[in-house]
Amino acid sequence: MNKAIYALGFFDGVHAGHQALLKECCRLAAETGCDTGAITFRDHPDALVFGAPPVLINTPADRERLLHRFVSRVVTLPFDRKMLDTPWQDFLDMLCRDYHAAGFVCGDDFHFGYRGQGNGQLLLNYCRAAGLPGAVVPEQTVDGTRVSSTHIRTLLEEIAAAMGQKGTMSALRRTAAGLYTEADAHTLEEILAAKEQGTAALEALMLPVESVFTPLPLLVVEPWVEQHLYNGCPTSRYPAADGRYRVRNAAGQFLGLANINGGVLRVEKLFVERN
């Protein structure tokens, strides 16, 4: 087994804060030529420490699947009485010995080992003494709110309560991307069927390039200005307000993007062949 840099955590939800750890893990692995990995636990520590686990965002299988999007190796350890009583140094020693750990990454609020005595600073001290790369990633915030599994669970519980359900999450489905929504999407089956019918059928499924730029004001240009755009020449004293425009020719064909600054029209990008 190759050496690996491991991100440490429970990773419930694999949220933005976790992803920052995983990205730092990948960065260190790239610098050292190691594999990437994550250490997680089958059961939440609260189940043993407090007698009851929190309602989790993900199932263990979903958590592993999400972690594999970022790292090549996921190690899921049991959190039993033996793990609870393991001193933090012995825990890191075990990862080096049994899982070929060659460095570690954790969050600045991560605690591990007996009575949670291990923390980010002690992990860095351990790495420094062993000559291993290590990093502690600061908390991540969104609109001033700290990103955490606990916060996300609370939000899910509030949503679920309003729906008369219990809240867990196995996946998120994207319903919009920029200007586009699910109504603009096509299934794989539709695309494969169109492919069998030929290029024209495939093109009929595609949205026009201009649809990306519909928030921009439209500028319809005369044929001589169109030639200026093709040739990359500016057009002076153009009678329109300064700004960024999507441009069509007199025939209604979408040409591309242009900018007007100080009354001078200049091409930004063309999406048609030059004449």
PENORMO-V943595 format. One line per field, one symbol per residue. ss: DSSP state (a for helix, b for strand, c for the rest). phi: phi as a letter, one per 30 degrees, with the letter a starting at -180 (. if undefined). psi: psi as a letter, one per 40 degrees, with the letter a starting at -180 (. if undefined). A space follows every 10 residues. Layout:
BEGIN
ss->???
phi->???
psi->???
END
This chain:
BEGIN
ss->cccbbbbbcc cccccaaaaa aaaaaaaaaa aaccbbbbbb bccccaaaac ccccccccca aaaaaaaccc ccbbbbbccc aaaacccaaa aaaaaaaacc bbbbbbbccc cbcaaacbca aaaaaaaaaa ccbbbbbccc bbccbbccaa aaaaaaaaaa aacccccccc cccccbbccb baaacccaaa aaaaaaacaa aaaaacccaa aaacccbbbb bcaaaaaaaa acccbccccc ccbbbbbbbc cccbbbbbbb bccbbbbbbb ccccc
phi->.ddbccccld idjhdedddd ddddeddddd dcicdcabcb bdcdeddcdc iadddddbde dddddddddc bdbbcccdcc ddddcdeddd ddeddddcbh dblbbbddcd baiehiddbd dddddddddc icdaaccddc bbhicddadd ddeddddddd ddcibccbbc accdcabidc bedddbdedd dddddddjed dddddddded ddcedddcbc cdeddedede dicdcdhdda ddlcbcbbdd djddclcbbc biiccbdcac cbddd
psi->hiiihhhhid fhdfaddddd dddddddddd defiiiihha idihddddde ehiihidiid dddddddeed idhhhhiiga ddddehiddd ddddddddef heiihiieeh iiahffdiad ddddddddde fiiiihhiii ihfehhhidd dddddddddd ddefiihihd iihheihbei addeiiiddd ddddddeidd ddddehiidd ddedeiihhh iidddddddd eehihifhgi iiahiihiad eehhdaiiih hfehhihdhi eiii.
END
